[in-house]
Structures are given as C-alpha cells and as structure tokens.
Amino acid sequence: MKKPSLLLIIFLFSFTMLYSEEKEKIAIMNFSAKGVNPEIISVDAVVENLTTSLIKSNKFTVIERSQIDKVMTELQLQSSDEFDDQSRVEVGNILGVKKVILGSITQFGDTITINVRGVDVITGEAHFAEKTNITNVNQIDEKITELVSMIINPNQIAYSQKIETNETNERPKKTLKTLFPRLKEKMAKRKLEKQSKE
C-alpha cells in the first residue's frame, strides 16, 4: 500500500486550515435593567434570546449560562454595571474568554432600548457598541436578530449607510445637470425675443 505523498498531506492540511474558521469564545454577562417594567419585558428572556441568536450565527462559541451565573455568584456580581478592571480579568481567566458581552435594557415611556458592548477582558477596550429600539414587545425577536447582525457585520452596515448617503448627495448634482441646459435654452430664447422686439 502506497504511503500518501508529502505534497498531498500539505495540500489537505492547507485546505482544512483554510475552511475551518476558529470561532471566537465569548461570555454574555447579566444585563442591567433601568426603568424597565418586568410585566412588559423580561431582561433574562432578552439575554437568553440574544445568546441563542449568537450561537445560531455560527460565529461564536458562547459560554453556558449556568457557568456564567456560577462565576457571577463567586465574584459577587449582579449585572454588567458592577464590572470593573479586576472582575473583567477574573471572568476572562475563569471562563477562558478574551471578550465579554455587557449590556443594559432601558425604558423611556413606550420605547425600550437594548444596548450591548463587546469588551476586551484585559484592556477594557470596547470592540463594538450597538443598540436597538423597541416600541412593541412583539418586535423583540426581530430586533434581537437585527442586533446580532450589527454585531457580526458592522463594516457591512457602515458600508450600506455610506452608499445610501452618497446616493442622496448625488441626487442634487444630477438635477442641476438636467436643469442647466434647459435654463440656458430659455435664456437664449428670451434674448432672441428681446432683440426681435427692438
């Protein structure tokens, strides 16, 4: 039986490395609630739905809630608001993650806002910060999906906004180009009419 050649082994290894993208390991901490009516929206339910959506995105390896709750209890932390430099590092070391997702849910009148931040556990730098507004509780699933999309593809969304802005800015230019020949023609016509009267 022939042994596989060295070139074949290298090819297979390179092919595997090319198509096997390593998922980023993250931990979603308990969100803080500010002015939220628990009868209208459940903070735990929002965090749970966000966790499920991030897992389904296939971009992240998300730490189980039971492990996170245990660490939060050991460090005597209740929510994202209580995180400081030391607790971030401790959470990162215990759970083996480089990034934690912190967040808050606030309510002003009928508008509920979900804020999320991806924070480096060592430097404290926010890698991303996104938010979405909800005016109807039936929009929660849709808005969380939208939020996950913003987390995964921030550049794509910024690019889409840039294209939309450019198109808006170009419209007046196109209008002027269209109107200028007509204006010139009218001016020439008036000049001829004025000369004929003289």
C-alpha positions in Angstrom: 0.0 0.0 0.0 1.5 3.4 -1.1 2.0 6.0 1.6 0.4 9.4 0.9 2.9 11.8 -0.6 4.2 14.8 1.4 2.6 17.2 -1.1 -0.8 15.6 -0.7 -0.5 15.9 3.1 0.4 19.5 2.9 -2.5 20.2 0.5 -5.0 18.5 2.7 -3.7 20.4 5.8 -3.8 23.7 4.0 -7.3 23.0 2.7 -8.5 22.1 6.2 -7.0 25.3 7.7 -8.5 27.4 5.0 -12.0 26.3 5.5 -12.0 25.8 9.3 -12.6 29.2 10.8 -12.0 29.2 14.6 -14.9 30.7 16.5 -14.4 33.4 19.0 -15.2 32.4 22.5 -17.4 34.9 24.4 -19.4 35.2 27.6 -22.6 37.1 27.8 -23.0 38.6 31.3 -26.2 39.6 33.0 -27.7 42.8 31.6 -28.7 45.7 33.9 -32.2 47.0 33.8 -33.1 50.7 34.1 -36.7 51.7 34.4 -37.9 48.5 32.8 -41.4 47.2 33.7 -40.9 43.5 34.3 -44.5 42.9 33.3 -43.7 44.2 29.8 -40.3 42.8 29.2 -38.1 40.2 30.9 -34.4 41.0 31.0 -33.4 37.4 31.4 -35.5 36.5 28.4 -33.7 39.1 26.3 -30.3 37.8 27.3 -31.4 34.2 26.6 -32.7 35.1 23.1 -29.5 37.1 22.4 -27.4 34.1 23.5 -29.4 31.7 21.2 -29.1 34.1 18.2 -25.3 34.5 18.7 -24.9 30.7 18.9 -27.0 30.2 15.8 -24.9 32.8 13.9 -22.1 30.1 14.0 -19.6 32.9 14.6 -19.1 32.5 18.3 -18.6 29.8 21.0 -20.9 31.1 23.8 -20.3 30.0 27.4 -23.3 28.3 29.0 -25.5 30.5 31.3 -25.0 28.1 34.3 -21.2 28.6 34.2 -21.6 32.4 33.9 -24.1 32.5 36.8 -21.7 30.5 39.0 -18.8 32.9 38.3 -21.0 35.9 38.9 -22.1 34.5 42.2 -18.5 33.7 43.2 -17.4 37.2 42.3 -20.5 38.7 44.0 -21.6 40.4 40.8 -25.2 41.0 39.9 -25.1 42.7 36.5 -22.9 44.4 33.9 -22.9 47.7 35.8 -20.8 46.1 38.5 -17.9 45.2 36.2 -14.5 46.8 36.9 -11.0 46.1 35.6 -10.3 43.3 38.1 -13.6 41.5 37.7 -13.2 41.5 33.9 -9.8 39.9 34.1 -11.0 37.3 36.6 -14.0 36.4 34.5 -11.8 36.1 31.5 -9.4 33.8 33.3 -12.0 31.6 34.9 -14.2 31.2 31.7 -11.3 31.2 29.3 -12.6 34.1 27.1 -10.9 37.2 25.8 -14.2 39.1 25.3 -17.3 39.6 27.4 -20.7 41.0 26.2 -22.0 43.6 28.6 -25.4 45.3 28.2 -28.3 47.1 29.6 -32.0 47.4 28.9 -33.7 50.8 29.5 -37.2 52.0 29.1 -38.4 55.6 28.5 -42.2 55.8 28.1 -43.1 53.2 25.4 -39.6 52.9 24.0 -37.3 50.1 25.2 -33.6 50.3 24.2 -31.2 47.3 24.3 -27.6 48.3 24.5 -24.7 45.8 24.0 -20.9 46.2 24.2 -18.2 43.7 23.4 -15.4 44.4 25.9 -11.8 43.0 25.9 -11.3 41.5 29.3 -7.6 42.5 29.5 -7.6 46.1 28.1 -11.2 47.1 28.8 -11.5 48.3 25.2 -14.9 48.1 23.6 -14.6 46.3 20.3 -18.1 47.2 19.4 -21.2 49.0 20.8 -24.6 48.6 19.3 -28.2 49.3 20.3 -31.7 48.8 19.0 -35.0 50.4 20.0 -38.3 48.5 20.5 -41.7 50.2 20.6 -43.7 47.0 20.5 -42.9 43.9 22.6 -43.8 41.8 19.6 -40.7 43.2 17.9 -38.3 41.7 20.4 -37.2 38.6 18.4 -36.9 40.7 15.2 -34.8 43.4 16.9 -32.5 40.9 18.6 -31.8 39.3 15.2 -31.1 42.8 13.9 -28.8 43.5 16.8 -26.8 40.2 16.2 -26.5 41.2 12.5 -25.0 44.5 13.6 -22.5 42.8 15.9 -21.4 40.3 13.2 -21.3 42.7 10.2 -20.5 46.2 11.5 -18.5 47.1 8.4 -21.2 45.9 6.0 -23.8 48.1 7.7 -21.5 51.1 7.7 -20.8 50.5 4.0 -24.5 50.3 3.2 -25.1 53.6 5.1 -22.2 55.2 3.2 -23.7 54.1 -0.2 -27.1 55.5 0.8 -25.5 58.8 1.9 -23.6 59.1 -1.3 -26.6 58.4 -3.4 -28.5 61.1 -1.5 -25.7 63.6 -2.1 -25.6 62.8 -5.8 -29.3 63.5 -6.5 -29.0 67.3 -6.4 -26.0 67.2 -8.8 -28.0 65.1 -11.3 -30.9 67.5 -11.1 -28.7 70.5 -11.8 -27.1 68.8 -14.8 -30.6 68.2 -16.1 -31.9 71.7 -15.5 -28.9 73.7 -16.7 -29.3 73.0 -20.5 -33.0 73.9 -20.2 -32.2 77.1 -18.3 -29.6 78.1 -20.9 -32.1 77.4 -23.7 -34.7 79.6 -22.1 -32.3 82.5 -21.6 -31.2 82.3 -25.3 -34.9 82.3 -26.4 -35.7 85.3 -24.2 -32.7 87.1 -25.7 -33.9 86.5 -29.2 -37.4 87.7 -28.3 -36.0 90.8 -26.9 -33.8 91.5 -30.0 -36.8 90.9 -32.3 -38.9 93.5 -30.4 -36.2 96.1 -30.6 
